[in-house]
Amino acid sequence: MNQQQHSIIPLAEPWLPPSCAEAVSRQIETSFVGPGPTAQSFASRLAQVCDVAAAVPVSSGTVALSIAAQALGLRPGDEVIVPAYGVISVINAFGVIGLRPRLAEIDAATGCIDPKRLGEAITKDTRAVVYVDFCGSIGDDLDEVAAICADRGVPLIEDAAWALGRGRPGRRGGSFGQIGTISFSVPKILTTGQGGAVLAHDEAQRDAAIAAADQGDVDWRRTNLNKSIGSNLRLSDLAAALGNAELDQIEERWARKRSAYSILAKHLGERLFRAADGDVPMQHIIFVERPDDVVSQLKSQGILAARQYRPMYHHPPYEALRDRDFKASEFWFAHSVYLPFGVGLTEEGADRIGVAVQRLNCRFMSPS
Ligand SMILES: Cc1ncc(COP(=O)(O)O)c(C=O)c1O
């Protein structure tokens, strides 16, 4: 009997088959545990998977976003546009380095920036737009946002935190903007516990990202001289060994996601959120009238659902950014519930969640 038939189903359980432990153990045997050759091989493989010039592994997806902005030449005080609804990391990454975030409304149907409303957010001072591939989606709206940015001469940062290994023929997630980023935190398709990467489109970006992650200077380990100030934000070989093992399984990991989603969809049909690109959304989302009630009803059955995000301007440091109506963001905050979605979710677990949600005493809502 599978564990998830009766035990607690966590919100985002990772999937770490024995080959992951074996890879980490082999790495330990080499005694290279700090940043070194394995992190470099992980970087090369990531660049191939994402079809970009180079990848620079770093300590988190949040740090990757900060570094991406710096690699584009953004400086404190510069304006950057981020989606109005989503994980706090996407705005903090820029606030923490002194940039001035501005909000773009999302499309309630996709969870991504709404291309029709991007124009009202861009100002003459905008220096970058950040598009999040929400739930890993690489939809047509991404092309629309990229076209608007190109038209306005504003660089696009593609936050592909959830989209590793996704894309469409000839175009990989993380490669659509002027620079891209990924996260390897626990809920993602590939996790190194914590970690992330900057996806660079040329050597200058790569060197700027390496410098930003390694004491501010790409050459200091050779020259013993640091030409600018920086921090240490690199990924270790130990983490990269785990990353390489999971890259070997990337198709299998997505296949697990697709099979869990299809079981849930059999129970929930149109009530289950669909990604704009038609592929499986990384997170399993429903919309209900009273989300707190649903979360607690599911919790009483051992199913750990959650109300995941807020509009950015709900957080005190960003209150002043509520300068227009953000009805779609408010809808997502008021009505979305995130059902368990980790790569570790089994088919039996997905079935149990589907049955439990069907039996809920609740009113479902539609985002569009
Ligand atoms: C869309 C998005 N961007 C960035 C991040 C930040 O990644 P990390 O948690 O690795 O710092 C996250 C984290 O969940 C995310 O969902």
The ligand as an ORCA input file, in Angstrom:
! r2SCAN-3c Opt
* xyz 0 1
  C       8.165     32.310     -9.865
  C       9.256     32.251     -8.840
  N      10.354     33.008     -9.011
  C      11.359     32.991     -8.116
  C      11.309     32.185     -7.000
  C      12.421     32.220     -6.010
  O      13.104     31.029     -5.939
  P      13.881     30.563     -4.635
  O      12.873     30.076     -3.658
  O      14.789     29.501     -5.159
  O      14.643     31.735     -4.121
  C      10.188     31.375     -6.779
  C      10.109     30.511     -5.606
  O       9.172     29.810     -5.382
  C       9.137     31.415     -7.738
  O       8.018     30.688     -7.577
*
